[in-house]
Amino acid sequence: MSQPIRLTTMRRPAVVVTLVATVALALARPAQAEIAVGDRAPELDIAKSEAGRPFRIKSYRGKWVLVTFGGSWCKPCKAELPAWDKLAPEYRGKVTFVAVNIDNDPKKGKKFNDKLKLRNLTRVYLPADAAVGDDAYETGTFPSTFVIDPKGIIRFVHRGYESGDAGKVREALGKLLGQA
């Protein structure tokens, strides 16, 4: 029968530090830079329109686009989407408002959007086999809203939603469109 290995008190801290460092390195993911103003808008390769057709950001080149990511489980999204739906008619012909539902179940997403009575947003869904969120947009916070200029550059980013945020977005759109 073999004897158990005993660590001297001098070696024990070194072993603990080594184990902690090894676990931390094994669990670490490479850090991705959060998408920011001035970045080129990533393509949404996996998103589908309500009709089931591929949705492409590049098809909006030459136009201003507001894209927001959210889901039925997101309480702030339930307040944000109606606010954008109400704001969209003010910018008809100037800005296209797009709501990307990340529920990973287009039927559930459509039911959620229908319940909110959204009429003025282009509604887009991630397919059932997609990962939650679209990593290209770094949507770790929901809702996440991006304004994309006619050249495909992100000009405004807003994460989360609180009462009064529609006014902030209206102000940002006014400034951006005034510069165009």
C-alpha positions as CSV (number, residue, x, y, z in Angstrom):
1,M,0.0,0.0,0.0
2,S,1.5,3.3,-1.0
3,Q,1.8,6.2,1.4
4,P,-0.2,9.4,0.7
5,I,1.8,12.3,-0.7
6,R,2.1,15.1,1.9
7,L,2.9,18.6,0.9
8,T,5.0,20.7,3.2
9,T,3.5,23.9,4.3
10,M,6.0,25.7,2.0
11,R,4.8,23.9,-1.1
12,R,1.0,24.0,-0.4
13,P,0.5,27.7,-1.4
14,A,2.4,27.1,-4.7
15,V,0.3,24.1,-5.6
16,V,-2.9,26.0,-4.8
17,V,-1.8,29.0,-6.9
18,T,-0.9,26.7,-9.8
19,L,-4.2,24.9,-9.6
20,V,-6.2,28.2,-9.5
21,A,-4.2,29.6,-12.4
22,T,-4.6,26.4,-14.5
23,V,-8.4,26.4,-13.9
24,A,-8.6,30.1,-14.7
25,L,-6.7,29.6,-18.0
26,A,-8.8,26.7,-19.0
27,L,-12.0,28.6,-18.5
28,A,-10.8,31.9,-20.0
29,R,-12.2,32.9,-23.4
30,P,-10.3,35.3,-25.6
31,A,-11.7,38.8,-24.9
32,Q,-13.5,40.3,-27.8
33,A,-13.7,44.0,-28.2
34,E,-17.1,45.4,-27.7
35,I,-18.6,46.8,-30.8
36,A,-18.4,50.6,-30.8
37,V,-19.2,53.8,-32.6
38,G,-17.0,54.0,-35.7
39,D,-16.9,50.2,-36.3
40,R,-18.3,48.7,-39.5
41,A,-21.6,47.1,-38.9
42,P,-21.2,43.3,-38.8
43,E,-23.5,41.2,-41.1
44,L,-26.3,39.2,-39.5
45,D,-25.6,36.0,-41.4
46,I,-28.1,33.8,-39.5
47,A,-31.1,36.1,-39.2
48,K,-34.3,35.6,-41.1
49,S,-37.1,38.0,-42.0
50,E,-40.7,37.2,-41.0
51,A,-41.1,35.6,-44.5
52,G,-38.2,33.3,-43.7
53,R,-35.8,35.0,-46.2
54,P,-32.2,35.9,-45.1
55,F,-31.9,39.3,-43.6
56,R,-28.8,41.3,-44.7
57,I,-27.6,44.6,-43.2
58,K,-25.7,45.3,-46.4
59,S,-29.1,45.4,-48.3
60,Y,-29.7,48.7,-46.4
61,R,-26.5,50.4,-47.7
62,G,-27.4,53.9,-48.6
63,K,-30.0,54.1,-45.8
64,W,-29.9,54.8,-42.0
65,V,-30.9,51.8,-39.9
66,L,-31.6,51.4,-36.2
67,V,-31.1,47.7,-35.2
68,T,-32.2,46.5,-31.7
69,F,-31.6,43.1,-30.2
70,G,-34.0,41.6,-27.6
71,G,-36.2,38.7,-26.6
72,S,-39.5,37.8,-25.0
73,W,-37.8,37.0,-21.7
74,C,-36.2,40.5,-21.4
75,K,-38.3,42.9,-19.3
76,P,-36.7,46.1,-20.6
77,C,-37.2,44.8,-24.2
78,K,-41.0,44.8,-23.5
79,A,-40.8,48.5,-22.9
80,E,-38.2,49.4,-25.5
81,L,-39.8,47.8,-28.6
82,P,-43.1,49.7,-28.3
83,A,-41.1,52.9,-27.8
84,W,-39.2,52.3,-31.0
85,D,-42.4,51.3,-32.8
86,K,-43.9,54.7,-31.8
87,L,-40.7,56.6,-32.8
88,A,-40.3,54.9,-36.2
89,P,-43.1,56.8,-38.0
90,E,-41.3,60.1,-37.2
91,Y,-38.4,58.9,-39.3
92,R,-40.3,57.1,-42.1
93,G,-38.3,57.4,-45.3
94,K,-35.2,58.4,-43.3
95,V,-34.4,55.5,-40.9
96,T,-35.5,51.9,-41.0
97,F,-36.1,50.4,-37.6
98,V,-35.2,46.7,-37.3
99,A,-36.0,44.5,-34.3
100,V,-34.0,41.3,-34.0
101,N,-35.6,38.7,-31.8
102,I,-33.1,36.4,-30.2
103,D,-35.6,33.9,-28.7
104,N,-34.1,31.2,-31.0
105,D,-37.7,30.2,-31.8
106,P,-39.2,32.3,-34.6
107,K,-42.7,31.2,-33.6
108,K,-42.2,32.4,-30.0
109,G,-40.6,35.6,-31.2
110,K,-43.4,36.3,-33.6
111,K,-46.0,35.7,-30.9
112,F,-44.1,38.1,-28.6
113,N,-43.9,40.8,-31.3
114,D,-47.6,40.3,-32.2
115,K,-48.6,40.7,-28.5
116,L,-46.7,44.0,-28.4
117,K,-48.7,45.1,-31.5
118,L,-45.5,46.2,-33.3
119,R,-46.5,47.7,-36.7
120,N,-43.6,50.0,-37.7
121,L,-40.6,47.8,-37.1
122,T,-39.0,45.4,-39.6
123,R,-39.1,42.2,-37.6
124,V,-36.2,39.7,-37.8
125,Y,-35.7,36.4,-36.1
126,L,-32.8,34.1,-35.3
127,P,-33.4,30.5,-36.3
128,A,-34.0,27.8,-33.7
129,D,-30.5,26.3,-34.1
130,A,-28.7,29.7,-33.6
131,A,-26.7,30.6,-30.6
132,V,-28.3,33.1,-28.2
133,G,-27.6,36.6,-29.5
134,D,-25.4,37.5,-32.4
135,D,-21.8,37.4,-31.3
136,A,-20.9,39.8,-34.1
137,Y,-22.8,42.6,-32.3
138,E,-21.6,41.7,-28.8
139,T,-25.1,41.6,-27.4
140,G,-24.4,40.7,-23.9
141,T,-26.8,43.3,-22.6
142,F,-30.4,43.3,-23.7
143,P,-31.8,45.3,-25.3
144,S,-28.9,46.5,-27.4
145,T,-29.5,49.2,-30.0
146,F,-27.3,50.3,-32.9
147,V,-27.7,53.1,-35.4
148,I,-25.9,52.4,-38.7
149,D,-25.2,55.1,-41.2
150,P,-25.7,54.7,-45.0
151,K,-22.1,53.6,-45.4
152,G,-22.5,50.7,-43.0
153,I,-20.7,52.4,-40.0
154,I,-22.1,52.3,-36.5
155,R,-22.8,55.8,-35.4
156,F,-24.7,55.2,-32.1
157,V,-24.8,52.4,-29.5
158,H,-27.3,52.2,-26.6
159,R,-27.4,49.2,-24.2
160,G,-30.3,48.6,-21.9
161,Y,-33.6,50.5,-21.8
162,E,-35.1,52.8,-19.2
163,S,-38.0,55.3,-19.3
164,G,-36.8,58.3,-21.2
165,D,-34.3,56.5,-23.4
166,A,-36.5,57.1,-26.5
167,G,-35.8,60.8,-26.0
168,K,-32.1,60.1,-26.0
169,V,-32.3,58.1,-29.2
170,R,-34.5,60.7,-30.8
171,E,-31.9,63.4,-30.0
172,A,-29.1,61.2,-31.3
173,L,-31.0,60.5,-34.6
174,G,-31.6,64.2,-35.0
175,K,-27.9,65.0,-34.6
176,L,-26.9,62.2,-36.9
177,L,-29.4,63.0,-39.6
178,G,-28.5,66.7,-39.4
179,Q,-24.9,65.8,-40.1
180,A,-25.8,63.6,-43.1
